[in-house]
């Protein structure tokens, strides 16, 4: 449709592969304890890490076709599920 995908859609199409299982040390979505210190760093830092990659996570979580807006929406989705 040309419209950006929402955070839940982006999450389920890519992020979930690691963030549902905790693969490679990824914090599991919904695990408030695992996310608390990350959330405390602020949304800007979380989104920056998602764009650029962080630890074992590749840039954009490996989703080369995702727009910056879609990556931000996916991060916002994960945070909302994990607070």
C-alpha positions in Angstrom: 0.0 0.0 0.0 3.0 2.3 0.3 2.0 3.1 3.9 4.4 2.3 6.7 3.7 -0.9 8.6 2.6 -0.5 12.2 4.9 -1.6 15.1 3.1 -4.9 15.7 3.4 -5.9 12.1 7.1 -5.1 11.9 7.7 -6.8 15.2 6.0 -10.0 14.1 7.7 -10.1 10.8 11.2 -9.8 12.1 11.9 -8.7 15.7 10.0 -11.6 17.2 12.5 -14.1 15.9 14.9 -13.0 18.6 12.8 -11.0 21.1 10.2 -13.8 21.6 12.9 -16.4 22.4 15.7 -14.3 23.9 18.1 -15.5 21.2 21.6 -14.1 21.3 20.8 -12.3 24.5 17.9 -10.3 23.1 15.5 -9.1 25.9 12.3 -10.9 25.6 9.3 -8.7 24.8 7.0 -8.6 27.8 9.7 -9.2 30.3 9.6 -6.0 32.3 12.7 -6.9 34.3 14.8 -7.4 31.2 13.6 -4.1 29.7 13.6 -1.8 32.7 17.2 -0.6 32.5 16.9 -0.3 28.7 13.7 1.7 29.0 15.4 4.0 31.6 17.9 5.0 28.9 15.1 6.6 27.0 13.3 6.0 23.7 15.9 8.0 21.7 18.6 5.5 22.8 16.5 2.5 22.2 15.6 3.6 18.7 19.3 4.6 18.0 20.4 1.1 19.0 17.7 -0.4 16.7 18.8 1.7 13.8 22.5 1.2 14.2 22.6 -2.3 15.8 23.6 -3.1 19.3 25.6 -6.1 20.7 24.5 -9.1 18.6 21.5 -7.3 17.0 22.3 -6.1 13.5 21.3 -2.6 12.2 17.5 -2.4 11.8 17.3 -5.8 13.4 18.3 -7.2 10.0 15.3 -5.7 8.3 16.9 -3.8 5.4 13.5 -3.1 3.9 12.2 -1.4 7.0 11.9 2.3 7.0 13.2 4.4 10.0 9.6 5.1 10.9 8.8 1.3 10.9 11.8 0.6 13.1 10.7 3.2 15.6 7.2 1.9 15.6 8.5 -1.6 16.3 10.6 -0.3 19.2 7.6 1.6 20.6 5.6 -1.6 20.3 8.2 -3.7 22.2 8.5 -1.1 25.0 4.7 -0.8 25.4 4.5 -4.6 25.8 7.4 -4.6 28.3 6.6 -1.8 30.7 
